[in-house]
Amino acid sequence: MKENTTFQFQFVTNLTFLVSYKKTILLINATFVGVNCKSAKVLKQKTEETMKATLYLLVLMIITFNTVISQQWEPMPNSAHFGNRCDDMFFIDNLGWAVNSHKDTVFKTINYGETWDTSGVLNGYLRSIEFLSKDIGFAGAFRNGIYRTSDGGSTWDTIPIKDTTFHGICGIHINEDSTIFAVGTYFRSALIMRSKDLGLSWEITDLSDEIEGLVDIKFYNNEEGIIVGTGFDGGVVYRTSDGGDTWNLVYNTGVSDELGWKIEFTTDRKFTFVSVQNLTADSTSILKSSDKGLTWTEIRHPYTSIQGICFWDEMNGAIGGWSLPILETTDGGISWKKMDFTDSINVNRFLKFDGFTLAGGKVIYKRTNNPTSVNIEKRITHKNLNISLTSDNGNVEVNIIAEFPDQILYSLYDLSGKVLISKKLEYLNEGNNSFKLNTKLKSGVYFISMLNVEGIYKEKFLIE
């Protein structure tokens, strides 16, 4: 066999495989582009009396390989099993947490969802989860309201909400200034809750005179944000431009029984999408905004049980929901294609990462090769430093494991942005390093930033 022979196989990658040629078994390494083999090299050959076994093996390899490369979403082999579905999940870098209402369980991963452990079994039909830092997080439930952890999910405390109109939480969002918002529920009362002291106390805005229920909340910045839910005559979007002090209706679908469910920003945050559920009709809509929620357009489609929604950019997106597969669009939602091996997986939440996307359904599904060229900004932009903070009565020690000798410039800020330590230089040895911040900190939230040759590290931490 000569090199550069062209075969008409449906491969799109580099592959080593067996083929029978003139009663000889050939071990071939080939690079395929499209349907053409651009180069092929015989690695080994061995005579064989019978051709049938070899040809069967080759056909099996081709079928198996084509199945794998056409499958864009795959269940993660060591995923947690959520029963009906994963209700919500949240990640900070490699650390992630997921909640499940069916089992009232919090799950935790330390490796981007490759493996999961039980972090806690709570009570009250868990619906949402979000973390302020790697230690401080909040989980929302229908019956018991809000749970809080200060140790990364190892233990959870119930936050009592003393308000007769409170009936539970559907969605949680935490702003960059550490203000915590929670909304709910989709079926009874429409409350917006806000805490500026890490969940110790809450202000409640009751919109029940205008809205039947609320499901989700997201902010563009510390001042501008939106909430979605159901009004008395359609799915609704309300907007704030003053950090949640006031909320105003900006869109109503005007269709009875429609319910705004999940809010999604594209990777570059230029576009906002909202999934709208309607279980009593034969069609519903996705809402789209290009001006931070000020104005909206509708994209109609037949998938009425839609809940989870994901858009990588204006054109490329995915949806899921009760009894739905994952469906993808490449034309902004005008048409949708069912993804293989995702039947009835009940996706309620998608999360985008740099290079892959996760979908939370009955198990966690993963899609590699996101259909967009825009990268997500990482909180840690360099990989040669492993950084942790410890505190003792307001005295903070910084611990750094460096892969090689390095130097950093670090600064410390309080919650208001006041600079407490400015651009202090610290030299690092290869391996373990530690130094103390030369100021004693009072209780509160602080930010530390570190700069080295590979990027900027930023972290938020709490002194209790």
C-alpha positions in Angstrom: 0.0 0.0 0.0 1.3 3.5 -0.9 1.1 6.5 1.3 -1.5 9.3 0.5 -4.0 6.7 -0.8 -7.5 8.3 -0.6 -10.3 6.3 1.1 -14.0 7.4 1.2 -14.6 6.9 5.0 -16.6 9.2 7.2 -13.8 10.2 9.5 -12.8 13.7 10.7 -9.7 13.0 12.9 -6.5 11.1 13.3 -7.1 7.3 13.7 -5.2 4.1 13.9 -7.2 1.1 12.6 -7.0 -2.3 11.0 -7.9 -3.0 7.4 -7.6 -6.1 5.2 -5.8 -5.6 1.9 -5.0 -8.4 -0.6 -5.3 -11.0 2.2 -3.0 -9.0 4.5 -3.9 -7.4 7.8 -2.6 -3.8 7.8 -2.3 -1.6 10.9 -2.8 1.9 9.5 -2.4 5.4 11.0 -4.5 7.9 9.0 -5.5 11.5 9.2 -9.0 12.2 7.8 -10.4 15.6 6.9 -14.1 15.6 5.9 -14.6 12.3 4.1 -11.1 12.2 2.6 -8.0 10.5 4.0 -5.2 13.0 3.6 -2.4 10.8 4.7 -2.1 7.1 5.6 0.9 5.1 6.8 1.2 1.4 7.2 2.5 0.6 10.7 2.4 -3.2 10.7 1.1 -6.0 8.4 0.4 -9.6 9.1 -0.9 -12.3 6.7 -4.3 -13.8 7.5 -6.1 -16.7 5.9 -9.6 -15.5 6.6 -10.8 -12.0 5.5 -14.3 -12.1 7.2 -13.2 -11.3 10.8 -11.0 -8.4 9.7 -13.7 -6.8 7.5 -16.3 -7.2 10.3 -13.9 -5.5 12.7 -13.3 -2.6 10.3 -17.0 -2.1 9.7 -17.7 -2.2 13.4 -14.9 0.4 14.0 -16.3 2.7 11.4 -19.9 2.5 12.7 -18.8 3.0 16.3 -16.5 5.9 15.5 -19.0 7.7 13.4 -21.5 7.3 16.3 -19.1 8.9 18.8 -18.1 11.9 16.6 -21.7 12.7 15.8 -22.7 12.7 19.5 -22.2 16.2 20.8 -23.8 15.7 24.3 -22.8 12.8 26.4 -23.8 11.7 30.0 -20.8 12.1 32.2 -19.8 8.6 33.3 -19.4 9.4 37.0 -22.2 11.9 37.3 -24.4 12.2 40.4 -27.9 10.7 39.7 -30.6 13.2 40.5 -33.8 11.1 40.1 -36.2 13.4 38.2 -33.6 16.0 37.4 -30.9 18.4 38.7 -32.8 21.5 39.7 -29.8 23.9 39.7 -26.0 24.0 39.7 -23.3 26.6 40.3 -19.5 26.6 39.8 -16.5 28.6 40.9 -13.7 27.4 38.8 -13.4 23.6 39.2 -15.6 23.6 42.3 -19.3 23.0 41.7 -22.5 22.3 43.6 -25.8 20.9 42.4 -29.2 20.5 44.1 -32.0 18.1 43.6 -35.6 18.5 44.8 -36.5 14.9 44.4 -33.9 13.8 47.0 -33.4 17.2 48.8 -29.6 16.6 48.3 -26.7 18.9 47.7 -23.9 17.4 45.6 -20.4 18.8 45.3 -17.6 18.3 42.7 -14.0 19.4 42.8 -13.2 18.5 39.1 -15.6 20.3 36.9 -18.3 17.6 37.3 -16.2 14.6 36.5 -17.1 13.1 39.9 -19.6 14.1 42.6 -20.0 13.5 46.3 -23.0 14.2 48.6 -22.5 17.5 50.4 -25.6 17.6 52.4 -29.2 16.2 52.7 -31.5 19.1 53.6 -35.3 19.4 53.6 -37.9 21.4 51.8 -37.7 20.7 48.1 -34.5 22.3 47.0 -34.7 24.5 43.9 -31.6 26.7 43.6 -28.0 27.2 44.7 -25.4 29.9 44.4 -22.1 30.7 46.1 -20.5 34.0 47.0 -17.1 32.4 47.5 -15.6 28.9 47.7 -16.9 28.8 51.3 -20.1 30.9 51.5 -23.1 29.7 49.6 -26.9 29.7 49.7 -29.5 27.1 48.7 -33.2 27.9 48.1 -36.1 25.6 48.9 -39.9 25.8 48.7 -40.7 24.9 52.3 -37.8 25.8 54.5 -36.7 28.9 52.5 -33.0 29.6 52.5 -30.0 27.6 53.7 -26.5 29.0 54.2 -23.1 27.4 54.4 -19.8 28.9 55.4 -17.6 25.8 54.8 -18.1 25.1 51.2 -21.2 23.0 51.7 -20.0 20.6 54.5 -22.7 22.0 56.8 -25.8 24.0 56.3 -27.9 26.3 58.5 -31.5 27.4 58.0 -32.1 31.1 57.6 -35.5 31.9 59.2 -37.6 34.3 57.2 -40.2 35.9 59.4 -42.8 37.1 56.9 -46.3 35.6 56.5 -46.2 36.1 52.7 -43.0 34.0 52.3 -43.6 30.6 50.7 -40.2 29.6 49.4 -37.4 30.3 46.9 -37.0 29.4 43.2 -34.0 31.5 42.1 -30.9 33.0 43.7 -28.4 35.5 42.4 -25.4 37.2 44.0 -24.0 40.5 42.7 -20.4 41.5 42.5 -20.9 43.8 45.5 -22.0 40.7 47.5 -25.7 41.7 47.6 -27.8 38.5 47.6 -31.1 38.3 45.8 -33.7 35.5 46.0 -37.1 35.2 44.3 -40.1 32.9 44.4 -42.2 31.1 44.0 -43.5 30.2 40.6 -46.9 29.0 42.1 -47.6 31.2 45.1 -46.6 34.8 45.9 -44.1 37.0 44.0 -41.4 38.1 46.5 -38.0 39.6 45.8 -35.7 39.2 48.8 -32.4 41.2 49.2 -29.6 40.9 51.7 -26.7 43.2 52.1 -25.1 41.4 55.1 -24.4 37.9 53.8 -27.9 36.6 54.5 -28.2 37.6 58.1 -31.1 39.9 57.4 -33.4 40.4 54.4 -35.5 43.1 52.8 -38.6 41.9 51.0 -40.4 43.5 48.1 -43.8 42.0 47.5 -45.1 42.2 43.9 -48.0 39.8 44.4 -50.5 42.4 43.5 -49.0 42.5 40.0 -47.4 39.1 39.5 -48.7 35.6 40.3 -45.2 34.0 40.7 -41.4 34.5 40.2 -38.9 31.9 39.0 -35.5 33.5 38.2 -33.3 36.6 38.6 -30.1 37.8 37.1 -28.2 41.1 37.1 -26.1 42.7 34.3 -24.2 44.7 36.9 -24.8 45.9 40.5 -27.6 48.2 39.4 -29.3 46.7 36.3 -31.1 43.3 36.5 -34.3 41.4 35.5 -36.7 39.0 37.1 -39.1 36.6 35.2 -42.2 34.7 36.1 -45.9 34.7 35.4 -48.4 37.6 35.5 -52.2 37.3 35.6 -52.3 37.2 31.8 -48.9 36.1 30.5 -45.2 35.5 31.1 -43.6 38.6 32.4 -40.2 40.3 32.7 -39.6 43.0 35.3 -36.4 45.2 35.3 -34.5 47.3 37.9 -32.0 50.0 37.2 -31.3 51.0 40.9 -30.0 47.8 42.4 -33.4 46.3 43.3 -34.9 49.3 45.0 -37.7 49.5 42.4 -38.9 47.1 39.7 -40.9 47.9 36.5 -42.7 45.7 34.0 -40.9 45.7 30.6 -42.6 42.8 28.9 -45.7 40.7 29.0 -46.3 37.8 26.6 -50.0 38.3 26.9 -50.7 34.6 26.6 -52.5 32.9 29.4 -50.6 30.3 31.4 -47.2 31.3 30.0 -44.4 31.4 32.6 -41.0 33.0 32.3 -38.6 30.3 33.5 -34.8 30.7 33.1 -32.7 33.8 32.2 -29.6 33.3 30.0 -26.8 35.7 28.8 -24.7 34.9 25.8 -21.0 34.4 26.4 -20.2 38.0 25.5 -23.3 39.2 27.4 -24.5 41.1 24.4 -27.8 39.2 24.3 -30.3 38.0 26.9 -32.7 35.1 26.4 -35.6 33.9 28.5 -37.3 30.5 28.3 -41.1 30.7 28.5 -43.1 27.6 29.5 -46.7 27.0 28.6 -48.0 23.5 29.4 -51.6 24.2 28.2 -50.8 25.3 24.6 -49.3 23.9 21.4 -46.6 26.6 21.2 -44.7 29.0 23.4 -41.8 31.4 23.0 -38.2 32.4 23.8 -37.7 36.0 24.6 -34.7 37.9 23.3 -33.2 41.3 24.2 -30.1 43.1 22.9 -30.2 46.1 25.2 -29.9 44.6 28.7 -33.6 43.8 29.0 -35.1 47.1 28.1 -36.9 45.8 25.0 -37.8 42.2 23.9 -38.8 40.2 20.9 -40.4 36.7 20.8 -39.2 33.6 19.0 -42.1 31.1 18.8 -41.5 27.3 18.9 -43.5 24.1 19.7 -41.5 22.9 22.7 -44.0 24.0 25.4 -42.3 22.3 28.4 -39.1 24.2 27.9 -37.2 25.2 31.0 -33.4 25.1 30.6 -31.9 27.4 28.1 -28.3 28.1 26.8 -27.0 30.5 24.1 -23.3 30.6 23.3 -23.9 33.6 20.9 -26.9 35.2 19.1 -27.3 32.3 16.7 -26.1 29.1 18.5 -28.2 27.8 21.4 -29.7 24.9 23.2 -32.9 24.2 25.2 -34.2 21.4 27.4 -37.1 20.8 29.8 -39.6 18.3 31.2 -39.7 15.2 29.0 -37.7 17.0 26.3 -34.4 16.0 24.8 -31.6 18.6 24.3 -32.4 20.6 21.2 -30.0 22.9 19.4 -30.3 25.8 17.1 -27.8 27.5 14.7 -30.2 30.2 13.4 -31.1 32.0 16.6 -34.1 29.8 17.5 -36.0 29.7 14.2 -35.4 26.0 13.9 -34.2 23.3 16.3 -32.5 19.9 16.0 -32.8 17.1 18.5 -29.5 15.9 19.9 -28.8 12.2 19.9 -29.0 10.1 23.2 -30.7 12.9 25.1 -34.4 11.7 25.2 -36.5 13.0 28.1 -33.6 14.0 30.3 -35.4 17.0 31.9 -32.7 19.7 31.7 -33.4 22.6 33.9 -30.0 24.4 33.9 -27.2 24.8 31.4 -23.8 26.2 32.5 -21.1 27.4 30.0 -17.4 27.0 30.5 -14.4 27.7 28.4 -14.4 24.9 25.9 -17.4 22.9 27.1 -21.0 23.2 28.5 -22.8 21.2 31.2 -26.5 20.4 31.2 -28.2 19.3 34.5 -30.9 16.7 33.9 -31.4 13.2 35.3 -27.6 13.2 35.2 -25.0 15.7 34.1 -24.5 15.9 30.4 -21.4 17.4 28.8 -20.9 19.1 25.4 -17.4 19.7 24.2 -16.4 22.1 21.5 -18.8 25.0 22.2 -20.1 26.5 18.9 -18.5 29.9 19.4 -15.1 31.5 19.2 -15.6 33.7 22.2 -13.9 32.6 25.4 -15.4 33.0 28.8 -13.4 35.2 31.2 -11.8 33.1 33.9 -11.6 34.3 37.5 -8.1 32.6 37.7 -6.3 33.3 34.4 -3.0 31.6 35.3 -2.4 28.0 36.2 1.1 28.0 37.9 -0.1 29.2 41.3 -2.3 27.4 43.8 -3.6 30.0 46.2 -5.5 29.7 49.5 -6.3 32.1 52.4 -6.6 31.4 56.1 -7.6 33.8 58.9 -7.2 33.8 62.7 -9.0 36.6 64.6 -8.6 39.0 61.6 -5.0 38.1 60.8 -4.9 36.7 57.3 -2.2 34.4 56.0 -1.8 33.8 52.2 -0.6 30.3 51.2 0.7 29.8 47.7 2.1 26.7 46.0 4.2 27.8 43.0 5.3 25.5 40.1 8.4 27.6 39.7 10.1 30.6 41.3 8.0 33.7 40.7 7.0 37.1 42.0 3.6 38.7 42.5 2.1 42.1 43.1 -0.9 42.0 45.4 -3.5 44.5 46.6 -6.3 44.3 49.2 -9.7 46.0 49.1 -12.7 46.2 51.3 -16.3 45.9 50.1 -16.6 49.6 49.3 -13.5 49.4 47.1 -11.2 51.2 49.5 -7.6 50.1 49.0 -6.1 48.6 52.2 -2.9 47.3 50.7 -1.6 48.6 47.4 0.7 46.7 45.0 2.9 45.0 47.5 5.7 42.9 46.0 6.2 39.3 47.2 8.8 36.8 45.9 7.9 33.2 45.7 10.0 30.1 45.8 9.2 26.9 43.9 6.8 24.9 46.1 5.1 26.1 49.3 5.1 29.8 50.2 3.2 31.7 52.9 3.1 35.3 54.1 0.7 37.4 56.3 -1.1 40.5 55.3 0.3 43.4 57.4 -3.1 44.6 58.6 -5.7 43.2 61.0 -9.1 43.0 59.4 -12.5 43.5 61.0 -15.5 41.3 60.1 -16.6 41.8 56.6 -16.1 41.0 52.9 -12.7 41.7 51.3 -11.1 41.3 47.9 -7.5 40.3 47.1 -5.9 40.6 43.6 -2.6 39.2 42.6 -0.6 39.8 39.4 2.2 37.7 38.0 3.6 37.2 34.5 0.8 34.8 33.5 -2.2 36.9 34.6 -4.4 38.2 37.4 -5.9 36.2 40.3 -8.9 37.7 42.0 -10.7 36.3 45.0 -13.4 37.4 47.4 -13.2 36.2 51.1 -15.0 36.7 54.3 -13.7 37.6 57.8 -16.3 36.5 60.4 
